[in-house]
């Protein structure tokens, strides 16, 4: 009766997809790739951290995602690591 989760994005995923649209195409690609590949299977805490990550400024996101700097907040550092390398982030200890 209901569609498979990957067939129809939730309202939350649609909102997040819109928030992944940034001022830089490169950020759009990185953030949307994580949303498409990992978000749905991620634990609720990781999903919350991803939403929080999207609240940050573009220039700060750019520096973090390129490895130029590391977020001071541990929750941001963890989700940045997962966005940059989903396999490493998913296997990292909590």
Helices and strands as residue ranges (DSSP letters): H 11-20, H 25-37, G 39-41, H 44-53, H 58-65, H 74-84, H 86-91
